[in-house]
Amino acid sequence: MSEHYTRIDDYNEEKVQAIREHVRAILEILGEDPAREGLLKTPERVAKSRLFITQGYRQDPVEIINSAKFSEEYRQMILVKDIELYSMCEHHLLPFYGKAHVAYIPNGYITGLSKIVRVVDAFARRLQVQERLTVQIRDCIQDALKPMGVAVIIEAAHTCMQLRGVEKQNSVTTTSAFTGVFLSQLKTREEFILMTGAKMR
């Protein structure tokens, strides 16, 4: 290891140890030898990766928004699109990944643009289904900012469909959730969809 490189791991050791032992047992059930060279550190790597992937359980999305909440009279659409998204399907513990498009129309308050991205991550980094994830992002922004409306579209590919089951490599799932003017005003909703480039038809 380079003398100029210091690796810092910040994990709950009790959780790492517990997960590691279960992963080791799974390897044995699968017919593998956890003691062979290539697998010696695999249980610990898996434990740490799972804790990282699910770090959203330890984050408060509303608190993230409130940490950068400002009074502002701007009342036009604010859109953050093509937010990279990585999550874990709760049915098979396999990843799904894609992008989220999030917009809101302020009603007296705005939040930092990076906070929208962090809210997406906070909910995505949990065991999820795409439908619930879409609604959670929408409801969090609606509850925290009380805007005139919120719109969320997620486009994602699911490895549980690509690697097993129907084995369809190019399928993409699109979900959407709206509040306020995005529900009541068709023109506003269509403007949002057009700006994202999402395929809704």
C-alpha positions in Angstrom: 0.0 0.0 0.0 1.3 3.5 -0.9 2.6 5.5 2.0 0.6 8.4 0.6 -2.7 6.5 0.8 -4.6 6.0 4.1 -7.8 4.0 3.9 -10.5 5.0 6.4 -13.3 2.6 7.2 -16.1 3.8 9.4 -18.4 0.8 10.0 -20.1 -0.6 13.0 -17.9 -3.6 13.8 -20.7 -5.5 15.5 -22.8 -5.3 12.4 -19.9 -6.2 10.2 -19.1 -9.3 12.3 -22.7 -10.5 12.3 -23.2 -10.1 8.6 -19.7 -11.6 7.9 -20.7 -14.8 9.7 -23.9 -15.1 7.7 -22.1 -14.6 4.4 -19.6 -17.2 5.3 -22.4 -19.7 6.0 -24.1 -18.8 2.7 -20.8 -19.5 0.9 -20.6 -22.9 2.5 -24.2 -23.7 1.6 -23.5 -22.9 -2.0 -20.7 -25.5 -1.9 -17.8 -23.0 -1.7 -14.8 -23.0 0.6 -14.7 -19.7 2.5 -11.1 -20.5 3.5 -9.7 -20.5 0.0 -7.6 -17.6 -1.1 -10.1 -15.8 -3.3 -12.9 -15.9 -0.7 -10.9 -15.2 2.5 -12.0 -11.6 2.7 -15.2 -11.9 0.8 -17.5 -12.1 3.8 -16.1 -8.9 5.2 -16.2 -7.2 1.9 -19.9 -8.2 1.4 -20.7 -7.0 5.0 -19.2 -3.6 4.4 -20.7 -3.2 1.0 -24.2 -4.0 2.3 -23.8 -1.5 5.1 -22.7 1.1 2.6 -25.5 0.3 0.1 -28.1 0.6 2.9 -26.7 3.7 4.6 -30.0 5.5 3.8 -31.5 4.0 6.9 -29.2 6.1 9.0 -30.1 9.4 7.2 -33.1 11.7 7.7 -34.2 13.1 4.3 -36.4 15.9 5.8 -33.4 17.0 7.9 -31.3 17.0 4.7 -33.7 19.5 3.1 -34.1 21.6 6.2 -30.3 22.0 6.5 -30.5 24.3 3.5 -34.0 25.8 3.4 -34.3 29.4 2.4 -37.1 31.9 2.0 -37.4 32.9 -1.7 -40.2 34.3 -3.8 -39.3 32.4 -7.0 -42.4 30.6 -8.2 -41.3 28.8 -11.4 -40.4 25.2 -11.8 -37.1 24.0 -10.4 -35.9 20.7 -12.0 -33.0 18.5 -11.1 -32.9 15.8 -13.7 -30.7 12.8 -14.6 -29.9 12.1 -10.9 -27.9 8.8 -10.9 -29.7 6.3 -8.7 -28.6 3.0 -7.3 -30.8 0.9 -5.0 -31.5 -2.6 -3.9 -34.6 -4.6 -4.7 -36.1 -5.9 -1.5 -37.5 -9.0 -3.1 -34.2 -10.5 -4.4 -31.5 -8.2 -2.8 -30.3 -7.4 -6.3 -29.5 -3.9 -7.6 -31.7 -1.7 -9.7 -30.2 1.5 -11.2 -31.1 4.4 -13.4 -32.0 8.0 -13.0 -34.5 10.2 -11.2 -36.0 13.5 -12.3 -37.3 15.7 -9.5 -39.1 19.1 -9.8 -41.0 21.4 -7.6 -42.6 24.8 -7.8 -41.7 26.8 -4.6 -44.3 28.5 -2.4 -42.1 30.7 -0.3 -39.2 28.3 0.3 -36.5 26.6 -1.7 -33.7 24.2 -0.8 -30.1 23.7 -2.0 -30.0 21.8 -5.3 -27.6 19.2 -3.9 -30.1 18.5 -1.2 -32.5 17.1 -3.8 -29.8 14.7 -4.9 -29.1 13.7 -1.3 -32.8 13.0 -0.6 -32.9 10.7 -3.6 -29.8 8.9 -2.3 -31.1 8.7 1.3 -34.2 6.8 0.1 -32.5 4.8 -2.6 -29.8 3.5 -0.3 -32.3 1.2 1.4 -34.1 -2.0 0.5 -36.7 -0.7 -1.9 -39.3 -1.2 -4.6 -39.2 1.5 -7.3 -42.8 2.4 -6.8 -42.4 3.2 -3.1 -39.1 5.0 -3.7 -40.8 7.4 -6.2 -43.5 8.3 -3.7 -41.1 8.7 -0.8 -39.1 11.3 -2.6 -42.2 13.1 -3.7 -43.7 13.2 -0.2 -40.5 14.2 1.5 -40.1 17.3 -0.6 -43.8 18.1 -0.3 -43.8 17.8 3.5 -40.5 19.7 4.0 -41.0 22.6 1.6 -44.8 22.8 1.2 -44.4 23.8 -2.5 -47.2 24.4 -5.0 -46.4 21.0 -6.4 -43.8 18.2 -6.7 -43.1 15.9 -9.6 -40.9 12.8 -9.6 -40.1 10.4 -12.4 -37.7 7.4 -12.0 -36.4 5.3 -15.0 -34.5 2.2 -13.9 -33.3 -1.1 -15.0 -33.7 -4.1 -12.6 -31.0 -6.7 -12.4 -33.6 -9.2 -11.0 -35.2 -9.0 -14.4 -31.9 -9.1 -16.3 -30.1 -11.9 -14.5 -32.9 -14.2 -13.5 -36.6 -14.8 -14.2 -37.6 -13.3 -17.6 -34.0 -12.3 -18.3 -34.8 -9.2 -20.4 -31.7 -7.2 -20.7 -33.0 -3.9 -22.2 -36.2 -3.4 -20.2 -36.6 -0.1 -18.3 -39.3 0.6 -15.7 -40.7 4.1 -15.4 -42.6 5.3 -12.4 -44.0 8.7 -11.6 -45.6 10.6 -8.7 -47.1 14.1 -8.6 -48.7 16.6 -6.2 -50.3 20.0 -6.4 -50.2 21.8 -9.7 -48.5 18.9 -11.4 -51.7 17.0 -10.8 -54.2 19.7 -11.4 -52.5 21.4 -14.4 -51.9 19.2 -17.4 -49.8 21.8 -19.1 -47.4 22.0 -16.1 -47.1 18.2 -15.9 -46.4 18.0 -19.7 -43.8 20.7 -19.5 -42.0 18.7 -16.7 -42.1 15.5 -18.7 -40.9 17.3 -21.9 -38.0 18.8 -20.0 -36.9 15.5 -18.5 -37.0 13.6 -21.8 -38.6 10.7 -20.0 -40.5 8.2 -22.1 -44.0 8.2 -20.6 -45.9 6.8 -23.6 
